[in-house]
């Protein structure tokens, strides 16, 4: 069953514009760099949140074919580079939901 992975990011006050640009650049190719559709990544989106009332500045949505694809994505070296860069400039929460409607 397909799985939706959602991450909501809040940048630290110390995050610079250059820091933000770097992680946005990394995110632009992250799905492809981690294997794309062949690796079970059905959809990937990383962008500014339209509603910043709660302080969430960036939202990431990824649809995977299954949990194995999500776990492979989490273990991928390119994802590790992205996560390491984000850990220095932001905090985030993650949620995963099964999507029977896909």
C-alpha positions in Angstrom: 0.0 0.0 0.0 1.4 3.5 -0.8 2.8 5.5 2.0 2.8 9.3 2.5 5.9 10.7 4.3 5.4 14.3 5.5 8.1 16.4 7.2 7.5 20.0 8.5 10.6 22.1 9.0 11.2 25.2 11.2 14.5 27.0 10.5 16.7 28.0 13.5 17.1 31.8 13.8 20.8 31.3 13.0 20.0 29.8 9.6 21.3 32.1 6.8 19.9 32.7 3.4 22.8 30.7 2.0 22.0 27.8 4.3 18.4 27.8 3.1 19.5 28.0 -0.5 21.8 25.0 -0.1 19.1 22.7 1.3 16.6 23.8 -1.3 19.3 23.0 -4.0 19.9 19.6 -2.4 16.1 18.9 -2.3 15.6 19.7 -6.0 17.3 16.4 -7.0 16.9 14.4 -3.8 14.3 12.0 -5.2 16.2 11.3 -8.4 19.5 11.1 -6.4 17.9 8.4 -4.2 16.7 6.3 -7.0 13.5 7.9 -8.2 10.6 5.8 -9.4 12.8 2.7 -9.7 13.4 3.0 -6.0 9.7 3.3 -5.2 9.5 7.1 -4.9 6.2 8.0 -6.5 6.2 11.7 -5.8 8.5 14.2 -4.1 7.8 17.8 -3.2 9.8 20.2 -1.0 8.8 23.8 -0.7 7.8 26.8 1.3 4.7 26.4 3.5 1.8 28.6 2.5 0.6 28.9 6.1 3.4 30.0 8.5 1.1 30.8 11.5 2.6 27.9 13.5 6.2 28.6 12.4 6.5 25.8 9.9 8.5 27.3 7.0 9.0 24.3 4.7 7.0 21.2 4.0 8.2 18.0 2.3 5.8 15.4 0.9 7.0 12.1 -0.5 4.8 9.2 -1.7 6.4 5.8 -1.6 5.2 2.5 -3.0 5.6 0.9 0.4 7.4 1.1 3.7 10.5 -0.7 2.2 10.9 2.2 -0.2 10.7 4.7 2.6 13.3 2.9 4.6 15.6 2.6 1.6 15.2 6.4 1.1 16.1 7.1 4.8 19.2 4.9 4.5 20.4 6.4 1.1 23.7 8.3 1.3 22.2 11.3 -0.5 19.4 11.5 2.0 22.0 11.4 4.8 23.7 14.4 3.3 20.4 16.3 3.1 19.4 15.3 6.6 22.8 16.3 8.0 22.6 19.7 6.3 19.1 20.3 7.6 20.0 19.2 11.2 22.4 22.1 11.4 19.9 24.7 10.4 16.4 23.4 11.3 14.2 21.2 13.5 11.4 19.2 12.1 8.6 16.8 12.7 7.7 13.8 10.6 4.5 11.8 10.0 3.9 8.7 7.9 0.4 7.6 6.7 -0.8 4.7 4.6 -2.7 5.9 1.6 -5.3 3.3 0.4 -6.7 5.8 -2.0 -3.7 5.8 -4.3 
